[in-house]
Amino acid sequence: MTRLNAHFAFVDFFSGCGGMSYGFHQIATKNDNFKHVGAFDIDHHANATYSRNFGLEPSSLSLADARIVEIKTYLHSNGLKRNDRLIAI
C-alpha cells in the first residue's frame, strides 16, 4: 500500500509535444508529491514545443541507442531522487 506522503516522479518516453505529460503536469502543479523529471524524444521540433509547454527541456537522446547511465544521469539532473517512485508514460 502506498503512503499518502509518498513522492512520485514522472518521465515521458517518446514524448512528442507532451500530450501524455499534460495530465501529470497538472497534478504536479497542485500536489508537491508529484514532480516532472524528464522527457525523451528525437524530434527537435516536438522538443521545442514540449519545452514551451512545460518549461522542461526534453532529452534528444535516442532511446534505441542510449545506455542506462545516460538516461539516469538526465533524470537525476532534473530532480529524480533515489526513493522516488517513477511513473513512466
C-alpha positions in Angstrom: 0.0 0.0 0.0 1.3 3.4 -1.0 1.7 6.0 1.7 -0.2 9.3 1.1 3.1 11.2 1.6 5.0 9.2 -1.0 6.8 11.1 -3.7 6.2 10.3 -7.3 8.3 11.4 -10.3 7.2 11.0 -13.9 9.0 10.8 -17.1 7.6 10.8 -20.7 9.3 8.5 -23.1 8.7 9.3 -26.8 7.1 12.5 -25.6 6.3 14.3 -28.8 4.9 17.7 -27.8 3.6 16.4 -24.5 0.1 15.1 -24.8 0.6 12.4 -22.3 2.5 14.6 -19.9 -0.3 17.2 -19.7 -2.4 15.5 -17.0 0.6 14.5 -14.9 2.0 18.1 -15.2 -1.3 19.5 -14.0 -1.2 17.2 -10.9 2.4 18.2 -10.2 1.4 21.9 -10.2 -1.2 21.2 -7.5 0.5 18.5 -5.5 4.1 18.6 -4.1 4.2 14.8 -4.1 4.5 14.7 -7.9 7.4 16.1 -9.9 8.2 16.2 -13.6 11.7 14.8 -14.1 12.1 14.4 -17.8 11.0 13.6 -21.3 12.7 11.9 -24.3 12.2 12.4 -28.0 14.5 12.6 -31.0 12.2 15.1 -32.9 13.7 18.5 -32.3 10.6 20.4 -33.3 8.5 18.4 -30.9 11.1 19.0 -28.2 10.9 22.8 -28.7 7.1 22.6 -28.3 7.4 20.4 -25.2 9.9 22.9 -23.7 7.5 25.8 -24.3 4.5 23.8 -23.0 6.1 22.6 -19.8 9.3 24.6 -19.1 11.4 21.4 -19.1 13.9 20.7 -21.8 13.4 17.1 -23.2 16.4 15.0 -23.9 17.0 14.3 -27.6 18.9 11.1 -26.7 17.9 8.2 -28.9 16.4 5.6 -26.5 17.3 2.9 -29.1 21.0 3.6 -28.6 21.1 5.0 -25.1 22.9 3.4 -22.2 21.0 3.3 -18.9 23.6 5.5 -17.2 22.8 8.3 -19.7 19.1 8.0 -19.0 19.7 8.0 -15.2 22.1 11.0 -15.4 19.5 13.0 -17.3 16.7 12.1 -14.9 18.8 12.8 -11.8 19.8 16.2 -13.2 16.1 17.0 -13.4 15.4 16.1 -9.8 14.8 12.4 -9.6 15.7 11.1 -6.2 16.7 7.6 -5.2 13.5 7.0 -3.2 11.1 8.5 -5.7 8.6 6.2 -7.3 9.0 6.6 -11.0 6.0 6.7 -13.3 7.0 6.2 -17.0 4.4 7.4 -19.5 
